[in-house]
């Protein structure tokens, strides 16, 4: 990243030019991350602004410029999760599901996979667990602790989210075949 180190050092001195440059470097990516959790662009924008405010007010806690992007991502993810906790009632069912395994094997047969469409239509609970497990690489016990749910619920919701994605993709495949 061009000038990341320089802008990081300026931002640590509360220099507005350095802060603006960091915002411009990372805002689009962090907005996409937040939106993948909350599924509402307006809310994601609010979370993004709050995250950058926290970032710049606590930037001394980030010791190295090389870890800045990961540190900022953690702030965005945590703020997104906190937003969901406060503003959305997500119901988790604690149903045991056998391991689904590879739920959809015909990925290559689908002409186009639009992840944004998938996440916009996926139920909130599934999307939250899926994001934490797949993108944030959290373990089930960590997810359970973060969301104040049981480890079994985390596993169940992940399995359900995978099945939901498989069903969604199968439906897309069927639609594409029907259109031909």
N, C-alpha and C positions, 0 to 999 in steps of 0.2 A: 504494500500500500504506500503510495507516494506521499511523502511528508507526514506519515502517521506519527513517527517519533517526535518530530518538531511540533506538530499540532497538539500532541498529548502533553508535551512539556509546557506549551503556552497555556493550555487549558488548566493545568495544575496550578498555574499562577493566576487563575481566574481571568485570563485574557479572552475577551469576547471573540476575537478573530480565530483563535485556536478552537474555542468551543463551537463556533459556527462551522468551521472546517470539518470538525469531527461529526457534527450533526449531518452535514451534507454527505460525508463519506458513508455513514451507517444508517441514516434514517429510513431509506427505502427497504433495506433488508430487515431492519428491526420492526418496521410497520408490517411487513409480510409475516413475520414470526408472530407478532401479537394478534394479527387478524386470523392466523391459523388456529389460535386458541379461542378467541371470542366470536369470530364469524360475524363481525359487524364493523365496517370500516370506520364509522364515526367513533365507536368505542375504542377501536384499536388506535386511532389518532390521539385520543385523550390519554390512553395508556402510554403511548410513545412520548408525548410531551411530558407527562409525569415522570417517566423513566429517565429522560434526559435531564430533567430538573434534579432528580435524585443523583444521577450520575455526576453531574457537575458540582453538586453540593458535597458529594462524598468522594470526589476523585482522588483524594489523598489515600484512600483505602486501596486503590489499584496501584500496585508498586511498579509494575513494568509496562511500558507501552506495548510490548509484544502480547500481553494478555488482555489488553483493553477491550478488544472485540468480544472476547468470551465473558469478561466481567460484565460488560454492557448487556450482552444477551441474557445473562443470568438475571439481571435486574428486570429486563423486559418480560421474561418468562414468569418470574415471581409476581410482578405487577399484574400480569394477565391472569394468573391463577387467583390472586387476591380479588381481582375484579369479579371473576366468575363466582367465587365464594360469596361475595357480598351481594351480587345482583341477580344471580340465577339460581333457581332451585333445580338441581340436578338430582334425579332419582337413580340410585344404583340398586340393582338387584343382586343379591348375594346367592345366585344360583350356580351350582357347580356344573361346569361344562367340561366334557372330555376334550383333550387336546384335539384341535381341528386339523392340525398338520398343515399341509400346503392346500389352502382352501380354494385356490383358483390356479389352475395349471395352464390355461390358455392365454396368458398375458400377451404373447406375441401376436395373437390373432386379432387383437383390438387395434384398430388403426390409430387411434389417438386417445391417450389417457390424459384427461384434464384434472390435475390434482386440486386445483382451486374449486372446480365444480364438485368434486368428491367431498372436500372438506366443508363446503358451504351447505351441503345437503346431509352430511353425517350428523346424527344426534349428538348433542353437546357432551354427554357423558362418555360416549365412545371416542369422540374426537380428542377430548382432554386426556384420557388415559393413553390413547394411541400416540399422541404427540409426546407425552412425557416418556413413554417407553421407547418409541422408535427414534424420535429426533433428539430428545434430551438424554437418552440412554440411561434412564433411571431404572432401578430394580423395583420389583413389585413391593418389597417392604418399604422402600423410599416413597413410592407413590402413595401407598397406604398412609404413611405418616404425613405427607404433604396434604392429602385430601381428607384426612381423618376418616378413612374407610378401612375395612379389613383387607388383608392381603388377598384373600380369596375373591373379594369383590373386584380388586384390581385385575386379577387373572381372568375372571369371568368377563369383565368389560373389554379387556384386550381381545379375548377370543371372539366376543360378539362383534367387536369393531372389525376384526379381520373377516368374519363371515359377512358382515354388512357390506364391506368393500367388495368382496367376491361376488355377492349378489348384485350389487350395483354394476360392476363390470360385466357380469353375465347379461344383465338387462341391456347394457350399452351394445354389447356384441350382437345380441338378438335384434336390437333396433337397426344396427348397421346392416345386418344380413337381410332384414325385411325391406330396407330401403333400396337394396340392390336389385 
